[in-house]
Amino acid sequence: MTTTLNQLTGDYVLDAARTRIGFVARHRMATRVRGQFDVFEGAVHLDGDEPARSSAQLTIRAESIETGNPRRDAQLRKDFLGAATYPIITFVSTKVSQVSSSAFEVTGDLTIRGITHPVTVPFELVSTPTDDIAFAAALTIERAHWQVNWNAFTTALVSPTVLLDLQVFVAP
């Protein structure tokens, strides 16, 4: 059975146990660094009859970044994200546009290191065997827009873009 947006009107929270807020950054020495944020919460209001009235918000604890390398994680927390000064990363939607029966764009304000810029995230409503409500999205952002950098040396070693990879499960 395929779930469509018009069947999902209501308020939902992120299922933190199954949702993955991941990223991939290209490193000139180690090809790609993959990681994720482990502590976050969020809510979604879906309006299946009028998707433009839908909304979403997400709050991520910056210190929860994990790449599988404790030394790198400590440096990402301190020097790149400034987690002691800017402990929270947020996304708050400002507009939702339905693109097809299962795809839509969620535009909103992404705040990292206290700097806010608009982004548009292309979400796809994903059917699951258990009819769970799941969404998938991938978005490339420019690190410099949010001053996510340590020094000139890392500017040369780490790609200026980061791919955000979202696998989102929501529950009533």
N, C-alpha and C positions, 0 to 999 in steps of 0.2 A: 504494500500500500504506500502510495506517495502522499506525503503531507504537503499541504499548500498553506501559504501565509494566511489566507482567509479563514482557515480552521483554527488558528492559534491566537485569536484575540485574547489579551489578558496581561497580567503582570507576572514576571518571572525573575528569578535570581540565578546567578551563575552557579553551576555545580562545580565547586572548586576541586573536588576529587577527580573529575574527569576532564575539565577544561585545561587546555595547555596554551600558555602565552609564551611562545617561543620566538627566537630570533636567529639569524645567521649573518655573521659578519665575515667578510673576506679579509684574510690576513696574508700579506705577501710571503711570509715565511712558512706558515702552516696551512695554506690554502683556505680552509673555512673553519671558523669557530662557531659552534652551535651552543645555544644555551636557552634558558627559560627563566621566568619569574615564578617562584613557588608560593608567594603569599599575595593574594588579591581578592577582591570582591567586586561584585557588580550587579546591576539590575537592568532589566529590559522591559519596556512596555510595548507590546505588539498590538497594532490595530489592523486587523485583516481586511476590514472594509475600506479603510482609508489609511494606507501605509504611511502617508506623510505625517500622520499624527503619532507614529511610533517614535520611541526614543530609547536611548541606551546611555549608561554611565559605567565607568570602570575606574577602580582605584587599585594601584599596585604599590606594594612596599619595595622601594628601590633596593634595600639591602637583601632582598630575597633572590637576587640574581644568582644563577648557578650555571657553570659551564663544565663542571667536572674537574676543575683545576683550582684548588683552594687559593693558591698564590694569585692567579689571574683574577679570580672572583673578588679577592680583597682589593686588588688594584682597580677593577671595574667599579666597585662600590665607592671607593675613596676618590680616585682621580678622574674617572669618566662621569659617573653619575652624581658625585658629591652627596652621597646618601645621608651623611651626618647633617648637612645643611638643608638638603632637599629630599626628605624621606619618602615623599609620595610622588608617583607618576599618575596622572589622571587623563581620562578621555571622557568628554561630555558631548553628546550628539547635539547638533543644531538643526539637522535636516536629514530626512530619510526619503529616498526616491526608489520606487520599485522599477526595476529594469526589465524583468521577465517574471514568470510565475514563481520562480524560486531564487531569483537574484535581485539584490538591491544594493544601493550605495548609501552608506551612512557617513555623512559629513559631520565633523565635530571638531572641538578644540582639544588638541593633545598638548599636555603640559609636562615637560621634562626639565629638571634643574630650574624650576620657577619660570621657564620661558614657554609661552603658549603660541602655537601656530595651528591653523586649520589643516585638516587632512581629510581625505575621502577614502573610506575603506570599502572595497567591493566584497560584500558578503554573499554567500550562497547557502540557501537552506538545504541541508543535507538529509536525505532519507536514511534512516537506520533500520536494521532488522527488527528492533524492538519498538519502533516508532518514537524513540526519544527525540527531543527537539535539539538539533545540533546545527551549528553554522560553521562554515570554514571561510577563511579570508587570508590573503597575503597582500602585503603592502610594503613598498620600499620607501624608506625615509632618508633624508640627508642629515647625518650626524651634526654637521656644522650649524644647522638651523637652531638646534637646542644646545649648542656649545658642548656637545658630548665629545670631548677630546682632552688629552692630557698635555701634550706638548708637540712641538714641530716634528720630532722624531716619530711619534705615533701617527701623525698626519700622513707621513710617507709610508708607514708600514701597514696601516689599517685602512681599508676602503672607506671612502667618504659616505657610502651608503650602507644601510643595514636593512635586511629583509625581515619584516615582522610576519610571523606565521601563527595564525590563530585557529585553534580548534575549540569551539565554544559549545558547551552543553548547558542548557537552562532547564530549570524546574519551577513549577508553580510555588 
